[in-house]
Amino acid sequence: MALKPNTLDAYWMPFTANRAFKAAPRLMVAAEGMYYTTDDGRKVLDGTAGLWCCNAGHSRPRITEAIARQAKELDYSPAFQMGHPKAFELAARLARLMPGSLDHVFFTNSGSESVETALKIALAWHRLNGQGERVRLIGRERGYHGVNFGGMSVGGMPANRKMFGALVAGVDHLRHTHGDPRNFFAKGEPEFGAELADDLERLCALHDPSTIAAVIVEPVQGSAGVFIPPRGYLKRLREICTRHGILLIFDEVITGYGRLGTNFAVDYFGVEPDIVTTAKGLTNGVIPMGAVFAQKRIHDLFMQGPAGIEFFHGYTYSANPMACAAALGTLDTYDEEGLLTRGASLAQYWADTAHSLRDIPIVADIRTLGLIAGIELKPIEGKPTARAFDAYLKCFAAGLLVRTTGDIIALSPPLIIEKSEIDKLFEILRTVLKQVA
């Protein structure tokens, strides 16, 4: 049912042009499988898995039924000094998905909280390890690590930072990897630029590596516009961090849970960090939840101190029973349908179909990996972002949900997508891009 205009005022919407939206609302009232339903009854193909989070599609029975059962059984349990069985069950199942020694899990309620938790774990671990001077944090230009103060500080998206002052002290940034013309229109990992990881050596020389606690990067920079690391780049980062005793944190809030055709980007790139942050696909976006994975050696050092609380950190809703039920139902769905690896079988078709847009004159670059695509458009002179946002509105009107960042269209469909739906998605996008040329 359509909402009346005067019912829209009270809600201050996030990351939204509120005045423009409320003048012409776009409202979803239902969702199933690959499609949303709008308040005027139109079906909209989900080209973004909601906000990179509905990896199993919408209204999946395993998940909704698990939530309903949990609501009747145990709606909430205190998170501090108490527990409930599903929290431990979920942590054990998640630990089995990770390779190597990433076998301890700390629960949060979002990607932003996962990042804050990871940064605090890194700082506290060095202190416990007798290296309390390691207080610097290194992020990357154009990185996105959520919107809390730690995440904004290590993040490198200027619009997210400029209104909020000096942020957290002692933070520096690696140069980003985007923009080398030799890498334009790459399918998969681009060939050039692994040496950009050596920028970390520059920061080590500047600050002294003994002052640096951690480096945090997205394996694939998603929110900035799908920036895929050059081949070998992440391995070089790992080597430099190891050499200098710096913890490496992968922010897998977007790449986790099947997005690249593997459980995590850790698997895809064959690089094992010290800490991994996740959220989004953990519960299929149905109930907010995040999970931070830590190496055994990191967890175990916290357990060697005096008896009592080992880590003074947590949230009222950490391992909320309803969220745990949703996550377990999500993992069941992934397992039963092979969704965590399904993207690998579709990746080539997805890439070929996405790159078929290359002939459109306003397309400046196309980047694909797994079931992610970034379509970079040539901006309108003097009006940056306008062309992509016009395409976003026209796509929605034509029955397709996309996401834009700057003049880049980002795509990340649910992992249940079929080839016919890939065709439909890019057919709509082709028509729209011709309209906004």
C-alpha positions in Angstrom: 0.0 0.0 0.0 1.4 3.4 -1.0 2.3 5.8 1.9 0.9 9.3 2.0 3.5 12.0 1.6 3.0 13.4 5.1 4.0 10.1 6.7 7.6 10.4 5.3 8.9 13.4 7.3 9.8 11.8 10.6 12.4 9.3 9.2 15.8 10.8 8.7 17.2 8.4 6.0 20.8 7.2 5.9 23.1 7.9 2.9 20.1 9.4 1.1 19.2 12.7 -0.5 16.3 13.0 1.8 14.5 15.9 0.2 14.8 14.5 -3.3 13.6 11.0 -2.1 10.6 12.3 -0.3 9.5 14.3 -3.3 9.5 11.1 -5.4 9.7 8.1 -3.0 11.0 4.6 -4.1 9.3 2.2 -1.7 9.7 -1.6 -1.5 6.9 -3.6 0.1 7.8 -7.2 -0.6 10.6 -9.4 -1.8 11.0 -13.0 -3.0 13.9 -14.8 -4.7 15.6 -12.3 -7.1 12.9 -9.7 -7.1 11.6 -6.8 -5.0 8.0 -5.6 -5.2 7.4 -1.8 -5.1 4.4 -0.1 -3.5 2.8 0.4 -6.9 3.1 -3.4 -7.7 6.1 -3.4 -10.0 8.7 -6.2 -9.9 12.3 -5.0 -9.6 15.2 -7.4 -10.3 17.7 -7.1 -7.5 21.1 -6.4 -9.1 22.8 -5.6 -5.8 21.7 -8.3 -3.3 20.0 -5.4 -1.3 23.1 -3.7 -0.1 25.6 -6.4 -0.9 23.9 -8.5 1.8 21.1 -10.7 0.5 23.4 -13.4 -0.9 20.8 -16.1 -0.9 18.0 -14.0 -2.3 14.9 -12.9 -0.6 12.3 -14.6 1.7 14.2 -17.9 2.0 12.2 -20.5 4.0 15.1 -21.8 6.0 15.9 -18.4 7.3 12.4 -17.1 8.0 11.3 -20.3 9.7 14.4 -20.3 11.9 13.6 -16.8 13.0 10.0 -17.6 13.8 11.0 -20.7 15.9 13.6 -18.7 17.8 11.1 -15.9 18.6 8.9 -18.4 20.3 11.8 -20.2 22.1 14.2 -17.5 23.3 13.9 -13.9 22.0 16.9 -12.4 23.9 19.6 -13.5 26.3 22.0 -11.2 28.1 25.3 -11.0 26.1 27.6 -10.4 29.1 28.5 -13.2 31.5 25.8 -15.4 30.0 25.3 -17.3 26.8 22.9 -19.4 24.8 23.5 -22.6 22.7 23.1 -21.1 19.3 25.9 -18.6 19.8 28.4 -21.4 20.4 26.9 -23.6 17.6 27.2 -20.7 15.1 30.7 -19.8 16.1 31.8 -23.4 15.6 30.2 -23.6 12.2 31.7 -20.3 11.1 35.2 -21.3 12.3 35.0 -24.4 10.1 34.5 -22.2 7.0 37.7 -20.4 7.5 41.1 -21.8 6.5 44.2 -22.0 8.7 44.0 -20.8 12.3 41.3 -18.2 11.9 39.2 -20.2 14.3 37.8 -17.8 17.0 34.8 -15.7 16.4 33.6 -12.5 18.1 30.0 -11.4 17.3 28.9 -7.9 16.5 25.8 -6.3 14.9 27.1 -4.8 11.7 30.1 -4.4 9.5 30.9 -1.0 11.2 31.0 -2.8 14.6 33.1 -5.6 13.2 35.7 -3.1 12.0 35.8 -1.3 15.4 36.1 -4.7 17.1 39.0 -5.8 14.9 40.9 -2.5 15.4 40.5 -2.8 19.2 41.6 -6.4 19.2 44.7 -5.4 17.2 45.6 -2.6 19.6 44.9 -4.7 22.7 46.9 -7.7 21.4 50.0 -5.7 20.9 49.7 -4.2 24.4 49.4 -7.7 25.8 52.3 -8.8 23.7 54.5 -6.2 25.4 54.4 -3.8 22.4 52.1 -1.1 23.6 53.9 1.4 21.4 52.1 -0.1 18.4 49.2 2.3 18.2 49.2 3.4 14.6 46.5 2.1 12.2 46.9 2.0 8.4 44.0 2.0 6.0 43.8 2.7 2.3 42.7 5.6 0.2 39.1 5.0 -1.1 38.6 2.2 1.4 35.3 1.8 3.2 35.2 0.4 6.7 31.9 1.5 8.0 30.8 4.7 9.6 31.9 4.6 13.2 34.9 6.7 14.2 37.5 4.0 13.9 36.2 2.8 10.6 35.9 6.3 9.2 39.4 7.1 10.2 41.0 4.1 8.5 38.6 4.5 5.6 39.6 6.7 2.7 36.3 8.0 1.2 36.5 11.8 1.5 32.7 12.4 1.6 32.4 10.1 4.5 35.1 11.9 6.5 34.9 15.6 5.8 32.1 16.7 8.1 33.4 15.0 11.3 36.6 16.6 12.3 40.0 15.1 12.9 38.7 11.6 13.6 41.0 9.1 15.3 44.7 10.1 15.7 47.6 8.1 14.5 46.0 6.9 11.2 47.6 6.9 7.8 46.7 5.5 4.4 48.1 3.5 1.6 47.6 4.7 -1.9 44.7 3.0 -3.7 45.2 0.7 -6.6 42.7 2.1 -9.1 43.4 4.1 -12.3 46.2 2.4 -14.2 45.0 2.4 -17.9 46.7 -0.9 -18.5 44.2 -2.5 -16.1 41.1 -1.1 -17.7 38.4 -3.6 -18.8 40.1 -6.4 -16.8 38.3 -9.6 -16.2 39.4 -10.8 -12.8 42.6 -9.6 -11.1 44.4 -7.0 -13.2 47.9 -7.7 -14.2 49.7 -4.5 -13.3 50.2 -2.8 -9.9 51.3 -5.4 -7.3 54.2 -3.1 -6.5 51.7 -0.6 -5.0 51.7 -2.8 -1.9 55.2 -1.5 -1.3 53.6 1.8 -0.4 53.4 0.2 3.1 57.2 0.2 3.2 57.0 4.0 2.7 54.7 4.3 5.7 56.9 2.1 7.7 59.9 4.3 6.9 57.9 7.4 7.8 56.4 6.2 11.1 58.8 3.4 12.1 57.1 0.0 11.8 57.4 -0.6 15.5 54.6 2.0 16.0 52.2 0.3 13.6 49.6 -2.0 15.0 47.6 -3.1 12.0 46.8 -2.6 8.3 43.2 -2.9 7.2 42.1 -3.4 3.6 39.1 -4.7 1.7 40.4 -7.5 -0.5 38.1 -6.0 -3.1 37.2 -2.3 -2.5 33.5 -2.5 -2.9 31.7 0.7 -1.8 34.3 2.9 -3.6 33.4 1.3 -6.9 34.7 -2.3 -7.2 38.4 -1.9 -7.2 40.0 -5.3 -7.7 43.6 -5.8 -6.4 46.3 -6.3 -8.9 47.6 -9.9 -9.1 50.0 -10.5 -6.2 49.2 -7.3 -4.4 47.6 -8.9 -1.3 50.3 -11.4 -1.0 52.9 -8.7 -0.9 50.9 -6.8 1.8 50.9 -10.0 3.8 54.7 -10.4 3.4 55.4 -6.8 4.5 53.1 -7.1 7.5 54.7 -10.3 8.6 58.2 -8.9 8.2 57.4 -5.9 10.4 55.2 -7.6 13.0 52.1 -5.8 11.8 48.7 -7.4 12.0 46.8 -7.7 8.7 43.1 -7.2 8.8 40.9 -8.2 5.8 37.5 -6.4 5.8 35.3 -9.0 4.1 32.0 -7.4 5.0 31.2 -7.4 1.2 33.4 -10.2 -0.1 32.5 -12.8 2.5 30.0 -15.6 2.2 30.3 -16.6 -1.5 30.6 -13.3 -3.3 33.8 -14.3 -5.1 32.7 -18.0 -5.6 34.6 -19.1 -2.5 33.7 -19.0 1.2 35.7 -15.8 1.6 38.2 -13.7 -0.3 40.8 -15.3 2.0 40.2 -18.5 0.0 40.1 -16.8 -3.4 43.4 -15.0 -3.0 45.1 -17.6 -1.0 46.2 -15.0 1.6 45.6 -15.6 5.3 45.3 -12.4 7.4 45.4 -12.2 11.2 41.8 -10.9 11.5 38.8 -10.9 9.2 35.7 -8.8 9.6 32.4 -10.0 8.2 28.7 -9.1 8.3 26.0 -8.6 5.5 25.9 -12.2 4.0 26.2 -13.8 7.5 22.5 -13.5 8.0 21.5 -12.8 4.4 20.8 -9.2 5.6 17.7 -10.3 7.4 18.7 -9.4 10.9 21.8 -7.2 11.7 24.8 -9.3 12.7 28.6 -9.3 12.2 31.4 -11.7 13.0 35.1 -11.1 13.5 37.5 -14.0 13.0 40.8 -14.0 14.8 43.8 -16.2 14.6 44.2 -18.7 17.4 47.4 -17.1 18.6 45.6 -13.7 18.9 42.7 -15.2 20.9 45.0 -17.3 23.1 47.1 -14.4 24.2 44.0 -12.7 25.7 43.4 -15.9 27.7 46.8 -15.9 29.4 46.2 -12.9 31.7 44.7 -12.7 35.2 41.4 -14.4 35.8 38.4 -12.2 34.9 37.2 -10.3 31.8 39.9 -10.7 29.1 38.7 -8.2 26.6 36.7 -5.1 27.7 34.5 -4.9 24.7 31.1 -6.1 23.4 27.6 -5.1 22.6 24.2 -5.5 24.1 23.1 -7.5 21.1 26.3 -9.5 20.5 25.2 -13.0 19.5 21.6 -12.1 19.8 19.5 -15.3 19.7 17.4 -14.1 16.8 20.4 -13.1 14.8 22.1 -16.4 15.5 19.0 -18.3 14.3 19.0 -16.2 11.1 22.7 -16.9 10.6 22.3 -20.7 11.1 19.3 -20.7 8.7 21.4 -18.8 6.2 24.3 -21.2 6.5 21.9 -24.1 6.0 20.6 -22.4 2.8 24.1 -21.9 1.6 25.0 -25.5 2.3 21.9 -27.1 0.8 22.2 -25.1 -2.5 25.9 -24.8 -2.8 25.7 -21.1 -2.9 29.1 -20.3 -1.4 30.8 -21.7 -4.4 28.1 -21.2 -7.0 29.5 -17.9 -8.1 32.6 -19.7 -9.5 30.5 -21.5 -12.1 28.8 -18.2 -13.2 31.8 -15.9 -13.0 32.9 -16.3 -16.6 29.4 -15.8 -18.0 28.9 -12.9 -15.6 32.1 -11.3 -16.8 31.5 -11.8 -20.5 28.0 -10.4 -20.2 29.1 -7.4 -18.2 32.0 -6.6 -20.6 29.6 -6.7 -23.5 28.8 -3.1 -22.5 32.2 -2.0 -23.5 31.0 -0.7 -26.9 28.8 1.9 -25.3 30.7 5.3 -25.7 30.1 6.6 -22.1 31.6 3.4 -20.5 35.1 4.2 -19.4 36.0 0.9 -17.7 34.5 -2.4 -16.6 35.8 -4.5 -13.7 34.6 -8.0 -12.8 35.5 -10.6 -10.2 33.3 -13.4 -9.0 29.7 -12.1 -9.0 30.8 -8.4 -8.7 31.0 -5.8 -11.4 31.9 -2.1 -11.6 30.8 -0.2 -14.6 32.6 3.1 -14.6 31.0 5.9 -16.7 32.5 9.0 -18.2 31.2 11.9 -16.1 29.2 14.8 -17.4 31.5 17.8 -17.5 31.0 19.9 -14.5 28.4 17.5 -13.0 30.2 14.6 -11.4 28.0 11.7 -10.2 25.0 13.0 -12.2 25.2 10.5 -15.1 25.4 7.5 -12.8 22.6 8.6 -10.6 20.4 9.3 -13.6 21.1 5.8 -14.7 20.2 4.5 -11.2 16.8 6.2 -11.4 16.1 5.0 -14.9 17.1 1.4 -14.0 14.7 1.5 -11.1 11.9 2.7 -13.4 12.8 -0.1 -15.9 12.7 -2.8 -13.2 16.3 -3.1 -12.1 18.0 -2.2 -8.8 21.6 -1.1 -9.1 24.0 0.8 -6.8 26.0 3.9 -7.7 29.1 5.4 -6.1 30.4 8.5 -7.9 30.1 7.8 -11.6 30.4 4.0 -11.1 27.6 1.5 -11.2 28.2 -1.4 -8.8 26.5 -4.7 -9.3 26.5 -7.7 -6.9 23.4 -9.9 -7.4 22.1 -12.6 -5.1 24.1 -15.8 -5.6 20.9 -17.6 -6.8 20.9 -15.6 -10.0 20.4 -17.6 -13.2 22.0 -16.9 -16.6 18.6 -15.7 -18.0 18.5 -13.1 -15.2 22.1 -12.0 -15.9 21.0 -11.5 -19.5 18.0 -9.5 -18.4 20.0 -7.4 -16.0 22.5 -6.3 -18.6 19.9 -5.8 -21.3 18.1 -3.3 -19.0 21.4 -1.6 -18.2 22.4 -1.4 -21.8 19.2 0.3 -22.7 19.6 2.8 -19.8 23.2 3.6 -20.6 22.3 4.5 -24.1 19.6 6.8 -22.7 22.0 8.7 -20.4 24.8 8.9 -23.0 
